[in-house]
C-alpha cells in the first residue's frame, strides 16, 4: 500500500513539473535548462518512438543494407538503431572470396494466415562482383535481427524478379535468373512450385544490355535439361529483341513502373466535359538513348552532334508505343514513371540549361465509352478482355520546361489508395530534396487557360518551373552524398513516407494535399472539450431564459 501511494505521489509530482515547464515555455520564461528538459520530456512521451505499430502506419522499421554487408534496422520515429547484423553469407570466406550484396527484399509479411510468424527479409548477394559468380541468400527476422538461415547457391544471380504471388504462410515468390538465362523459383517448396506453375504462361520479363545496345524480352519455356533433374529450374526463350545502332544511339537510362502502385481512377475528365482514359499498364518501360559523342560529360559534344531519344516500350510484346527526339540535348537522364505519365530530366546544350519533360499516354480504344447512356445500359467495352498482343490505340501529350537545378535522383509520392495529389521529389545537386507539384508538369498547360480549365486545376504555362524555397522537404538540412529516394504509403491516404539515402540518411512524412483525414499532433483536445462544454452550457442557459420569458409572457 505504501509503495502504491509513493508511486502515485511521484507521478503527480512529475505531472505537475511537466505542466509548469510547458507553461513557462509557452510564456517565453523558460531557461535553456528548462527548454532541454521540455524537449527530453517530449521525446520520452512521444508516440513516434514506441516499438509498436500505430493505426496510421507511421511507425516502421527501415531495413538498410550497407556495401560492407551489414544490415541495420532503424526506427522511423527517432532514427535510432534497433538492431544490426553482419550477414554471415556476405562475410569473406574460402568459398566466397569477395561477397557483394545485391539488395534487400520482402520475404515473409504475415497479415492473415501466419500471424504467429515474424516478418522477414531476403538478402541476395554474389560471391564476386561479376554476374556469373555464384549467388548467396540470407533470411533475417526483422523484429529480432536474427539470421534464420542462409543458402549458398550453385547458380549465379543476374536478375532478381519479385513475383506478385505468395504461399499459404505468406512468403513471397521470387524468380532468380542466372548468367545462362535459366530461371530458378524460390522458395523451393512443392506448394510454391504449384502456385508458380499456375501462372507459368503469364510470366514475362526483360533484360537490358547497354554495352551492345540490346533490350530483350523473355518468357518461360520448360524445365531445365541437365544431368541432374531440378524441378525448380526452368529454361527460357526470347520473345522479342530491340537493337539500337551503336553508331547513332547508346542506352543510358531505363525506368520501369512500380509493380505495387495503386491507381485510383482510370479516367480524367477535362474542362470540356470530355473523358480521357489513361493507358495504365504495369509493363511500360522508359528508355533513353543519346548520340555516342554525347554519352560523356556535359559539353563533350556540340549541339549539332548531340541528340536524346526517349522511348516508351511494352515489355511483353516489345512494341514501341511512343518515340520522342530532343536534338541538341544530352544526359545524364533521370526519370520517374507513375500511372500513365513519365517525367525525365536532361541537359539542353542549345539553351545551356537543364530541362524537364513530361509525357502522358492515353488509351483511345475506350473513346467510345464517353456516352453516359452506353455506360448505364451496359453497352461499353470496359469489362471486355484486353490482350497485350493486340495493337493499342494510344495518343500522347508532351511538354518541356526549363529547370534550374542539376538532379541526382527523382521519385514520386505514393499513397494507399492513389487519391491524393502527386508530388515529384527531386534530389538536387546540393543534396537537398525538393517537392514539386505534379500540376506544374501538366502537358495540357497553356498560356491563357480558360475559366473551365482553371477550375480543373490547370496552371498558366511558363517556360520554367518555379522553385519555392519553402518546398524543400529537407529544409536547411543536407543528405550528404544523396543517391536515391524511396517512398512508401502510410495507412492514412493523405500521407506518404519518404526515405533518402546516401552517406547520410533522411526520413520524413509528407502530405501533398495536407492532412485532410487526420488532426495535427498539436491539436488542442482540451480547448475542443471546453468549447463543447461552453456550447452545452450556453444552450441550457438560453433554454432556461427562454422558458422563463415565455412563462412571464403568459402571465401578462
RODO-2510 file (C-alpha; in nm, 4 decimals, decimal comma):
residues 556
     n   res          X          Y          Z
     1     x     0,0000     0,0000     0,0000
     2     x     0,2835     0,2333     0,0869
     3     x     0,4590     0,1625    -0,2418
     4     x     0,1481     0,2376    -0,4445
     5     x     0,0944     0,5693    -0,2674
     6     x     0,4594     0,6647    -0,3109
     7     x     0,4452     0,5789    -0,6836
     8     x     0,1281     0,7826    -0,7344
     9     x     0,2829     1,0758    -0,5461
    10     x     0,5883     1,0578    -0,7716
    11     x     0,3714     1,0523    -1,0825
    12     x     0,1735     1,3524    -0,9538
    13     x     0,4995     1,5393    -0,8886
    14     x     0,6343     1,4789    -1,2393
    15     x     0,2975     1,5672    -1,3987
    16     x     0,2878     1,8986    -1,2096
    17     x     0,6503     1,9629    -1,3003
    18     x     0,5788     1,8897    -1,6667
    19     x     0,2801     2,1238    -1,6758
    20     x     0,4834     2,4001    -1,5088
    21     x     0,7647     2,3597    -1,7608
    22     x     0,5189     2,3695    -2,0533
    23     x     0,3572     2,6827    -1,9078
    24     x     0,6977     2,8521    -1,8723
    25     x     0,7794     2,7583    -2,2300
    26     x     0,4506     2,8989    -2,3582
    27     x     0,5065     3,2288    -2,1712
    28     x     0,8663     3,2524    -2,3016
    29     x     1,0027     3,2332    -1,9444
    30     x     1,1909     2,9025    -1,9782
    31     x     1,5646     2,8954    -1,9228
    32     x     1,7943     2,6896    -2,1522
    33     x     1,7882     2,4108    -1,8917
    34     x     1,4078     2,4187    -1,8902
    35     x     1,3987     2,4047    -2,2718
    36     x     1,6265     2,0981    -2,2686
    37     x     1,4048     1,9355    -2,0039
    38     x     1,0921     2,0073    -2,2124
    39     x     1,2500     1,8519    -2,5228
    40     x     1,3576     1,5462    -2,3214
    41     x     1,0057     1,5023    -2,1824
    42     x     0,8528     1,5353    -2,5272
    43     x     1,0914     1,2751    -2,6671
    44     x     1,0115     1,0288    -2,3868
    45     x     0,6358     1,0777    -2,4155
    46     x     0,6314     1,0892    -2,7957
    47     x     0,4232     0,8269    -2,9709
    48     x     0,6777     0,8183    -3,2547
    49     x     0,9487     0,6400    -3,0553
    50     x     0,7386     0,3431    -2,9416
    51     x     0,8266    -0,0052    -3,0657
    52     x     0,4702    -0,0956    -3,1603
    53     x     0,2590    -0,0488    -3,4707
    54     x     0,0312     0,2517    -3,4882
    55     x    -0,3070     0,2660    -3,6606
    56     x    -0,1829     0,5327    -3,9050
    57     x     0,1116     0,3251    -4,0285
    58     x     0,3761     0,5867    -3,9383
    59     x     0,5955     0,3738    -3,7120
    60     x     0,8043     0,1366    -3,9194
    61     x     1,1374    -0,0417    -3,9201
    62     x     1,3663     0,0740    -4,2008
    63     x     1,5913    -0,2140    -4,3104
    64     x     1,9186    -0,0898    -4,4596
    65     x     2,1977    -0,2980    -4,6168
    66     x     2,5435    -0,1424    -4,6484
    67     x     2,8118    -0,2267    -4,9026
    68     x     3,0121    -0,3891    -4,6249
    69     x     2,7347    -0,6480    -4,5837
    70     x     2,5961    -0,5127    -4,2568
    71     x     2,2212    -0,4992    -4,2032
    72     x     2,0602    -0,2286    -3,9903
    73     x     1,7065    -0,1838    -3,8593
    74     x     1,6291     0,1846    -3,7969
    75     x     1,3268     0,3147    -3,6086
    76     x     1,1374     0,5566    -3,8340
    77     x     1,0277     0,7725    -3,5403
    78     x     1,3633     0,8523    -3,3804
    79     x     1,6168     0,7132    -3,6269
    80     x     1,7842     0,5003    -3,3601
    81     x     1,9421     0,1663    -3,4483
    82     x     1,7101    -0,1073    -3,3172
    83     x     1,9493    -0,3865    -3,4142
    84     x     2,2378    -0,4520    -3,6516
    85     x     2,3739    -0,7704    -3,8063
    86     x     2,6818    -0,8581    -4,0072
    87     x     2,5267    -1,1044    -4,2517
    88     x     2,7152    -1,4345    -4,2416
    89     x     2,6665    -1,5128    -4,6099
    90     x     2,8257    -1,1771    -4,7029
    91     x     3,1390    -1,2408    -4,4991
    92     x     3,4633    -1,3249    -4,6755
    93     x     3,5422    -1,6965    -4,6732
    94     x     3,7284    -1,9594    -4,8747
    95     x     3,4153    -2,0479    -5,0711
    96     x     3,3125    -1,6840    -5,1178
    97     x     3,6193    -1,4657    -5,1709
    98     x     3,4674    -1,1220    -5,2341
    99     x     3,0965    -1,1234    -5,1401
   100     x     2,8780    -0,8371    -5,2626
   101     x     2,5224    -0,7576    -5,1552
   102     x     2,2696    -0,7007    -5,4345
   103     x     1,9618    -0,5943    -5,2390
   104     x     1,7056    -0,6464    -4,9647
   105     x     1,3582    -0,7807    -5,0472
   106     x     1,0455    -0,8634    -4,8511
   107     x     1,0329    -1,2357    -4,7857
   108     x     0,7519    -1,3006    -4,5406
   109     x     0,4997    -1,0364    -4,4324
   110     x     0,2359    -1,2049    -4,2130
   111     x    -0,1108    -1,0500    -4,2340
   112     x    -0,3805    -1,3155    -4,2098
   113     x    -0,2564    -1,6735    -4,2304
   114     x     0,0727    -1,6716    -4,0371
   115     x     0,0214    -1,4285    -3,7516
   116     x     0,2493    -1,6322    -3,5228
   117     x     0,5427    -1,5669    -3,7584
   118     x     0,7630    -1,2559    -3,7518
   119     x     0,8207    -1,0635    -4,0752
   120     x     1,1456    -1,1500    -4,2500
   121     x     1,3565    -1,0161    -4,5348
   122     x     1,5623    -1,1782    -4,8084
   123     x     1,9195    -1,0605    -4,8727
   124     x     2,0590    -1,1538    -5,2135
   125     x     2,4308    -1,1394    -5,2869
   126     x     2,7127    -1,2738    -5,5052
   127     x     3,0494    -1,4185    -5,4195
   128     x     3,2151    -1,1807    -5,6692
   129     x     3,1056    -0,8574    -5,8395
   130     x     3,0743    -1,0313    -6,1783
   131     x     2,7288    -1,1524    -6,2815
   132     x     2,8496    -1,5118    -6,3395
   133     x     2,9586    -1,5557    -5,9752
   134     x     2,7655    -1,7970    -5,7501
   135     x     2,4855    -1,6393    -5,5511
   136     x     2,4143    -1,6383    -5,1777
   137     x     2,0839    -1,5915    -4,9935
   138     x     2,0149    -1,4969    -4,6323
   139     x     1,6856    -1,4798    -4,4451
   140     x     1,6667    -1,2420    -4,1466
   141     x     1,3939    -1,1884    -3,8866
   142     x     1,3165    -0,8159    -3,8988
   143     x     1,1909    -0,7995    -3,5388
   144     x     1,4861    -0,9647    -3,3668
   145     x     1,7657    -0,9207    -3,6213
   146     x     1,8419    -1,2929    -3,6093
   147     x     1,9645    -1,4634    -3,9259
   148     x     1,7223    -1,7515    -3,9728
   149     x     1,9214    -1,9376    -4,2371
   150     x     2,1475    -1,8880    -4,5368
   151     x     2,1946    -2,0636    -4,8697
   152     x     2,4996    -2,0978    -5,0932
   153     x     2,3593    -2,1277    -5,4441
   154     x     2,5102    -2,3453    -5,7131
   155     x     2,3959    -2,0997    -5,9803
   156     x     2,4694    -1,7316    -6,0372
   157     x     2,2266    -1,4418    -5,9890
   158     x     2,1996    -1,1975    -6,2788
   159     x     1,8444    -1,0692    -6,2172
   160     x     1,6005    -1,0824    -5,9251
   161     x     1,2318    -1,0773    -6,0192
   162     x     0,9781    -1,0402    -5,7336
   163     x     0,6552    -1,2163    -5,8332
   164     x     0,3081    -1,0976    -5,7178
   165     x     0,2474    -1,4434    -5,5659
   166     x     0,2560    -1,5697    -5,2064
   167     x     0,2211    -1,9131    -5,0490
   168     x    -0,0014    -2,0199    -4,7571
   169     x     0,2337    -1,8752    -4,4930
   170     x     0,2631    -1,5508    -4,6914
   171     x     0,6138    -1,5948    -4,8224
   172     x     0,6659    -1,4090    -5,1466
   173     x     0,7798    -1,5984    -5,4564
   174     x     1,0929    -1,4892    -5,6435
   175     x     1,2417    -1,5797    -5,9786
   176     x     1,6220    -1,5666    -5,9896
   177     x     1,7719    -1,5520    -6,3394
   178     x     2,1272    -1,6814    -6,3693
   179     x     2,4022    -1,5879    -6,6137
   180     x     2,2997    -1,8609    -6,8603
   181     x     1,9372    -1,7285    -6,8710
   182     x     1,7897    -2,0088    -6,6639
   183     x     1,5149    -1,9240    -6,4129
   184     x     1,5070    -2,0591    -6,0567
   185     x     1,1999    -2,0461    -5,8306
   186     x     1,2256    -1,9601    -5,4596
   187     x     1,1177    -2,0735    -5,2053
   188     x     1,1987    -2,4258    -5,3161
   189     x     0,8831    -2,5918    -5,1814
   190     x     0,6186    -2,8028    -5,3580
   191     x     0,3489    -2,5502    -5,2690
   192     x     0,5446    -2,2585    -5,4167
   193     x     0,6142    -2,4623    -5,7312
   194     x     0,2445    -2,5447    -5,7692
   195     x     0,1471    -2,1753    -5,7348
   196     x     0,4179    -2,0786    -5,9821
   197     x     0,3106    -2,3300    -6,2452
   198     x    -0,0449    -2,1965    -6,2414
   199     x     0,0899    -1,8606    -6,3610
   200     x     0,3598    -2,0154    -6,5804
   201     x     0,2290    -1,8735    -6,9090
   202     x     0,1750    -1,5217    -6,7685
   203     x     0,5321    -1,4518    -6,6556
   204     x     0,7417    -1,2244    -6,8757
   205     x     1,0478    -1,0126    -6,8096
   206     x     1,3104    -0,8160    -6,9972
   207     x     1,6868    -0,7653    -6,9885
   208     x     1,8967    -0,4671    -7,0910
   209     x     2,2469    -0,4857    -7,2360
   210     x     2,3587    -0,1210    -7,2617
   211     x     2,7076    -0,2074    -7,3896
   212     x     2,5660    -0,3757    -7,7000
   213     x     2,2507    -0,1617    -7,7232
   214     x     2,0091    -0,4567    -7,6909
   215     x     1,6833    -0,4916    -7,4988
   216     x     1,5285    -0,8387    -7,4999
   217     x     1,2030    -0,9868    -7,3777
   218     x     1,1916    -1,3300    -7,2157
   219     x     0,9373    -1,5933    -7,1165
   220     x     0,9495    -1,9397    -6,9619
   221     x     0,9918    -2,2464    -7,1779
   222     x     1,0220    -2,5773    -6,9874
   223     x     1,2168    -2,7444    -6,7089
   224     x     1,5941    -2,7293    -6,7310
   225     x     1,7585    -3,0134    -6,9168
   226     x     2,0739    -3,1282    -6,7424
   227     x     2,2463    -3,4229    -6,5833
   228     x     2,0740    -3,3523    -6,2516
   229     x     1,6981    -3,3027    -6,2648
   230     x     1,5808    -2,9828    -6,0927
   231     x     1,2064    -2,9216    -6,0935
   232     x     1,2587    -2,5656    -5,9657
   233     x     1,4745    -2,4698    -6,2651
   234     x     1,3277    -2,3572    -6,5997
   235     x     1,4725    -2,2806    -6,9389
   236     x     1,3718    -1,9531    -7,1004
   237     x     1,3036    -1,8285    -7,4506
   238     x     1,3411    -1,4946    -7,6261
   239     x     1,0115    -1,3333    -7,7219
   240     x     1,1403    -1,0130    -7,8833
   241     x     1,4547    -0,8039    -7,9275
   242     x     1,5248    -0,4377    -7,9965
   243     x     1,8716    -0,3490    -8,1202
   244     x     1,9791     0,0145    -8,1166
   245     x     2,2503     0,1031    -8,3714
   246     x     2,5612     0,1746    -8,1668
   247     x     2,6840     0,4280    -8,4220
   248     x     2,3847     0,6540    -8,3509
   249     x     2,2317     0,5595    -8,0130
   250     x     2,3630     0,4476    -7,6739
   251     x     2,1329     0,3348    -7,3927
   252     x     2,1928     0,5486    -7,0828
   253     x     1,8709     0,5075    -6,8826
   254     x     1,5833     0,2629    -6,8360
   255     x     1,2987     0,3075    -6,5883
   256     x     1,0127     0,0585    -6,5265
   257     x     0,6872     0,1200    -6,3424
   258     x     0,6313     0,0314    -5,9776
   259     x     0,4558    -0,3043    -5,9618
   260     x     0,2639    -0,2260    -5,6431
   261     x     0,1383     0,1193    -5,7442
   262     x    -0,2315     0,1859    -5,6801
   263     x    -0,4250     0,3902    -5,9379
   264     x    -0,7445     0,5442    -5,8031
   265     x    -0,9159     0,6319    -6,1311
   266     x    -0,8504     0,5221    -6,4874
   267     x    -1,0135     0,8261    -6,6461
   268     x    -0,9556     1,2007    -6,6465
   269     x    -1,2452     1,4381    -6,7064
   270     x    -1,1333     1,7538    -6,8880
   271     x    -1,2756     2,1049    -6,8652
   272     x    -1,4744     2,0414    -7,1866
   273     x    -1,6508     1,7506    -7,0101
   274     x    -1,4536     1,5104    -7,2263
   275     x    -1,3244     1,1822    -7,0833
   276     x    -0,9649     1,0745    -7,1440
   277     x    -0,8803     0,7165    -7,0414
   278     x    -0,5324     0,6635    -6,9006
   279     x    -0,3166     0,3961    -7,0589
   280     x    -0,2339     0,2039    -6,7425
   281     x    -0,0033    -0,0905    -6,7952
   282     x     0,2474    -0,2349    -6,5495
   283     x     0,4569    -0,3473    -6,8450
   284     x     0,5615     0,0019    -6,9591
   285     x     0,9343     0,0717    -6,9810
   286     x     1,1002     0,4098    -7,0323
   287     x     1,4236     0,4016    -7,2346
   288     x     1,6568     0,6945    -7,3052
   289     x     1,9372     0,6864    -7,5644
   290     x     2,1907     0,9504    -7,6676
   291     x     2,4355     1,0030    -7,9510
   292     x     2,7708     0,8235    -7,8938
   293     x     2,9622     1,1510    -7,8752
   294     x     2,7135     1,2857    -7,6188
   295     x     2,7397     0,9863    -7,3838
   296     x     3,0111     1,1531    -7,1761
   297     x     3,0070     1,4567    -6,9514
   298     x     2,8065     1,7697    -7,0325
   299     x     2,9760     1,9634    -7,3116
   300     x     3,1629     1,6634    -7,4512
   301     x     2,9857     1,7194    -7,7844
   302     x     2,8472     2,0147    -7,9781
   303     x     2,4697     2,0694    -8,0078
   304     x     2,4835     1,9511    -8,3690
   305     x     2,6446     1,6226    -8,2613
   306     x     2,4082     1,5611    -7,9727
   307     x     2,0594     1,4213    -7,9506
   308     x     1,8473     1,2492    -7,6909
   309     x     1,5802     0,9957    -7,7895
   310     x     1,3250     0,8565    -7,5438
   311     x     1,1008     0,5545    -7,5951
   312     x     0,8009     0,4013    -7,4222
   313     x     0,8067     0,0230    -7,4695
   314     x     0,5721    -0,2611    -7,3862
   315     x     0,7923    -0,5236    -7,2201
   316     x     0,5585    -0,8144    -7,3087
   317     x     0,5416    -0,7576    -7,6837
   318     x     0,8418    -0,5294    -7,7383
   319     x     0,6184    -0,2824    -7,9192
   320     x     0,7317     0,0831    -7,9234
   321     x     0,4328     0,2876    -7,8097
   322     x     0,5957     0,6296    -7,8328
   323     x     0,9216     0,7877    -7,9535
   324     x     1,0434     1,1422    -7,8937
   325     x     1,3660     1,3132    -8,0075
   326     x     1,5402     1,6072    -7,8390
   327     x     1,8014     1,7493    -8,0759
   328     x     2,0904     1,9323    -7,9142
   329     x     2,0393     1,7578    -7,5797
   330     x     2,2289     1,5011    -7,3755
   331     x     2,2351     1,3245    -7,0410
   332     x     2,2631     1,2400    -6,7641
   333     x     1,8966     1,1434    -6,7662
   334     x     1,6913     1,0908    -6,4502
   335     x     1,3323     0,9707    -6,4811
   336     x     1,0311     0,8599    -6,2812
   337     x     0,7169     0,6834    -6,4069
   338     x     0,3744     0,6718    -6,2430
   339     x     0,0212     0,5898    -6,3603
   340     x     0,0142     0,6948    -6,7293
   341     x     0,2948     0,9535    -6,7270
   342     x     0,6718     0,9781    -6,7174
   343     x     0,8868     1,2772    -6,6197
   344     x     1,2548     1,2943    -6,7135
   345     x     1,5384     1,5426    -6,6619
   346     x     1,8258     1,6150    -6,9050
   347     x     2,0522     1,8964    -7,0312
   348     x     1,9751     2,1204    -7,3313
   349     x     2,3034     2,2195    -7,4976
   350     x     2,1405     2,4799    -7,7222
   351     x     1,9796     2,6681    -7,4309
   352     x     2,2652     2,5854    -7,1877
   353     x     2,0041     2,4905    -6,9293
   354     x     1,8544     2,1826    -6,7700
   355     x     1,5097     2,0760    -6,8840
   356     x     1,2321     1,8539    -6,7505
   357     x     0,9840     1,6950    -6,9895
   358     x     0,6598     1,5105    -6,9269
   359     x     0,4807     1,2547    -7,1447
   360     x     0,1253     1,1408    -7,0739
   361     x    -0,0178     0,8445    -7,2638
   362     x    -0,3913     0,7799    -7,3117
   363     x    -0,5909     0,4829    -7,4388
   364     x    -0,8045     0,5702    -7,7415
   365     x    -0,9614     0,2243    -7,7650
   366     x    -1,2036     0,3300    -7,4894
   367     x    -1,3028     0,6532    -7,6607
   368     x    -1,6467     0,5101    -7,7454
   369     x    -1,7301     0,4801    -7,3745
   370     x    -1,7819     0,8536    -7,3281
   371     x    -2,1593     0,8257    -7,3779
   372     x    -2,3314     0,8097    -7,0383
   373     x    -2,6257     0,6105    -7,1771
   374     x    -2,3887     0,3408    -7,3047
   375     x    -2,2429     0,3109    -6,9570
   376     x    -2,5899     0,2956    -6,7984
   377     x    -2,7222     0,0366    -7,0453
   378     x    -2,4022    -0,1693    -7,0270
   379     x    -2,3141    -0,1157    -7,3954
   380     x    -1,9483    -0,0483    -7,3328
   381     x    -1,6222    -0,2391    -7,3589
   382     x    -1,4818    -0,1528    -7,0166
   383     x    -1,5200    -0,5120    -6,8981
   384     x    -1,4099    -0,6796    -7,2226
   385     x    -1,0826    -0,8779    -7,2135
   386     x    -0,7712    -0,6849    -7,3085
   387     x    -0,4754    -0,8564    -7,4700
   388     x    -0,1310    -0,7011    -7,4787
   389     x    -0,0770    -0,8668    -7,8166
   390     x    -0,3478    -0,6519    -7,9771
   391     x    -0,2091    -0,3270    -8,1107
   392     x    -0,3038    -0,0480    -7,8686
   393     x    -0,4569     0,2719    -7,9997
   394     x    -0,2838     0,5372    -7,7895
   395     x    -0,2233     0,9108    -7,8020
   396     x     0,0362     1,1100    -7,6085
   397     x     0,0641     1,4631    -7,4759
   398     x     0,4036     1,6232    -7,4260
   399     x     0,5531     1,9392    -7,2760
   400     x     0,9009     2,0606    -7,1716
   401     x     1,0087     2,3134    -6,9106
   402     x     1,3370     2,4679    -6,8059
   403     x     1,4612     2,3654    -6,4621
   404     x     1,7220     2,5489    -6,2561
   405     x     1,8973     2,2555    -6,0861
   406     x     2,1066     1,9570    -6,1731
   407     x     1,9460     1,6405    -6,0387
   408     x     2,0762     1,3320    -5,8578
   409     x     1,7507     1,1378    -5,8157
   410     x     1,3772     1,1676    -5,8828
   411     x     1,0897     0,9906    -5,7083
   412     x     0,7139     1,0369    -5,6779
   413     x     0,4899     1,0247    -5,3724
   414     x     0,2718     0,7153    -5,3298
   415     x    -0,0385     0,6775    -5,1139
   416     x    -0,2550     0,3849    -5,0038
   417     x    -0,5457     0,4421    -5,2463
   418     x    -0,3856     0,6740    -5,5012
   419     x    -0,6384     0,9522    -5,4358
   420     x    -0,4035     1,2208    -5,3033
   421     x    -0,2335     1,4558    -5,5479
   422     x     0,1132     1,3572    -5,6645
   423     x     0,4351     1,5382    -5,5874
   424     x     0,7730     1,4862    -5,7522
   425     x     1,0613     1,4513    -5,5069
   426     x     1,3759     1,5828    -5,6722
   427     x     1,7178     1,5223    -5,5205
   428     x     1,9234     1,8255    -5,6237
   429     x     2,2973     1,8549    -5,6755
   430     x     2,3096     2,0366    -5,3396
   431     x     2,1989     1,7139    -5,1638
   432     x     1,8564     1,8514    -5,0795
   433     x     1,5105     1,7207    -5,1694
   434     x     1,2619     1,9469    -5,3453
   435     x     0,8880     1,8659    -5,3550
   436     x     0,7344     1,9771    -5,6852
   437     x     0,3610     1,9666    -5,7525
   438     x     0,2793     1,7380    -6,0472
   439     x     0,0334     2,0033    -6,1752
   440     x     0,3365     2,2143    -6,2722
   441     x     0,4311     1,9352    -6,5137
   442     x     0,0911     1,9037    -6,6784
   443     x     0,1341     1,8831    -7,0600
   444     x    -0,2072     2,0475    -7,1074
   445     x    -0,0912     2,3801    -6,9599
   446     x    -0,1483     2,6756    -7,1951
   447     x    -0,0602     3,0450    -7,1944
   448     x    -0,4201     3,1547    -7,1398
   449     x    -0,6224     2,8730    -6,9839
   450     x    -0,9985     2,9128    -6,9949
   451     x    -1,2072     2,9572    -6,6836
   452     x    -1,3148     2,5935    -6,7042
   453     x    -0,9502     2,4818    -6,7293
   454     x    -0,8589     2,6973    -6,4293
   455     x    -1,1391     2,5343    -6,2306
   456     x    -0,9986     2,1976    -6,3324
   457     x    -0,6647     2,2998    -6,1799
   458     x    -0,4609     2,3683    -6,4962
   459     x    -0,1995     2,6381    -6,4353
   460     x    -0,0911     2,9040    -6,6883
   461     x     0,2055     2,7961    -6,8997
   462     x     0,5532     2,9239    -6,8108
   463     x     0,8829     2,8395    -6,9773
   464     x     1,0479     2,7349    -6,6498
   465     x     0,9384     2,5529    -6,3374
   466     x     0,9134     2,7811    -6,0320
   467     x     1,1022     2,6782    -5,7193
   468     x     0,9564     2,7780    -5,3856
   469     x     1,2229     2,7809    -5,1104
   470     x     0,9591     2,6507    -4,8685
   471     x     0,9094     2,3403    -5,0854
   472     x     1,2359     2,1816    -4,9763
   473     x     1,1477     1,8710    -4,7786
   474     x     1,4888     1,8711    -4,6115
   475     x     1,4549     2,2412    -4,5119
   476     x     1,8066     2,3574    -4,4172
   477     x     1,9465     2,0037    -4,3898
   478     x     2,1566     1,8207    -4,6481
   479     x     2,1595     1,4500    -4,7230
   480     x     2,5306     1,4193    -4,7883
   481     x     2,6117     1,2050    -5,0918
   482     x     2,2446     1,1635    -5,1876
   483     x     2,1979     0,8527    -5,4026
   484     x     1,8282     0,7689    -5,4051
   485     x     1,4804     0,8414    -5,2689
   486     x     1,2256     0,5757    -5,1675
   487     x     0,8577     0,6441    -5,0981
   488     x     0,6026     0,4106    -4,9373
   489     x     0,2387     0,4786    -4,8455
   490     x     0,1137     0,5103    -4,4897
   491     x    -0,2272     0,3787    -4,3851
   492     x    -0,3611     0,7349    -4,3956
   493     x    -0,4431     0,8258    -4,7547
   494     x    -0,3110     1,1796    -4,7126
   495     x     0,0399     1,0777    -4,6042
   496     x     0,3404     0,9238    -4,7739
   497     x     0,6657     0,8184    -4,6056
   498     x     0,9918     0,9349    -4,7630
   499     x     1,3370     0,7846    -4,7081
   500     x     1,6502     0,9253    -4,8735
   501     x     1,9887     0,7548    -4,8533
   502     x     2,3492     0,8296    -4,9302
   503     x     2,6305     0,8996    -4,6858
   504     x     2,3539     1,0446    -4,4665
   505     x     2,0057     0,9013    -4,4113
   506     x     1,6883     1,1102    -4,4046
   507     x     1,3293     1,0176    -4,3210
   508     x     1,0128     1,2273    -4,3109
   509     x     0,6375     1,2236    -4,3666
   510     x     0,4755     1,4206    -4,6477
   511     x     0,1132     1,5224    -4,7042
   512     x     0,0925     1,6525    -5,0651
   513     x    -0,2724     1,7570    -5,0212
   514     x    -0,2342     1,8336    -4,6497
   515     x    -0,3645     1,6109    -4,3713
   516     x    -0,7295     1,6208    -4,4678
   517     x    -0,8045     1,2875    -4,2982
   518     x    -0,6459     1,3419    -3,9544
   519     x    -0,5894     1,6015    -3,6850
   520     x    -0,2486     1,7549    -3,6281
   521     x    -0,0294     1,6432    -3,3381
   522     x    -0,0592     1,9810    -3,1618
   523     x    -0,4392     1,9869    -3,1862
   524     x    -0,5845     2,1126    -2,8548
   525     x    -0,8316     1,8493    -2,7406
   526     x    -0,8733     2,0381    -2,4119
   527     x    -0,9846     2,3509    -2,5975
   528     x    -1,2284     2,1429    -2,8039
   529     x    -1,3728     1,9902    -2,4853
   530     x    -1,4039     2,3324    -2,3197
   531     x    -1,5762     2,4697    -2,6310
   532     x    -1,8267     2,1825    -2,6346
   533     x    -1,8997     2,2254    -2,2631
   534     x    -1,9420     2,6011    -2,3107
   535     x    -2,1818     2,5456    -2,6011
   536     x    -2,3862     2,2942    -2,3997
   537     x    -2,3975     2,5355    -2,1036
   538     x    -2,4968     2,8225    -2,3329
   539     x    -2,7739     2,6135    -2,4856
   540     x    -2,9021     2,5150    -2,1399
   541     x    -2,8934     2,8759    -2,0090
   542     x    -3,0644     3,0029    -2,3240
   543     x    -3,3336     2,7366    -2,2892
   544     x    -3,3975     2,8297    -1,9221
   545     x    -3,4187     3,2010    -2,0072
   546     x    -3,6485     3,1279    -2,2994
   547     x    -3,8802     2,9187    -2,0803
   548     x    -3,8859     3,1889    -1,8126
   549     x    -3,9626     3,4610    -2,0683
   550     x    -4,2401     3,2508    -2,2202
   551     x    -4,3930     3,1966    -1,8734
   552     x    -4,3778     3,5697    -1,7944
   553     x    -4,5468     3,6498    -2,1258
   554     x    -4,8295     3,4097    -2,0422
   555     x    -4,8867     3,5728    -1,7008
   556     x    -4,9278     3,9066    -1,8680
***
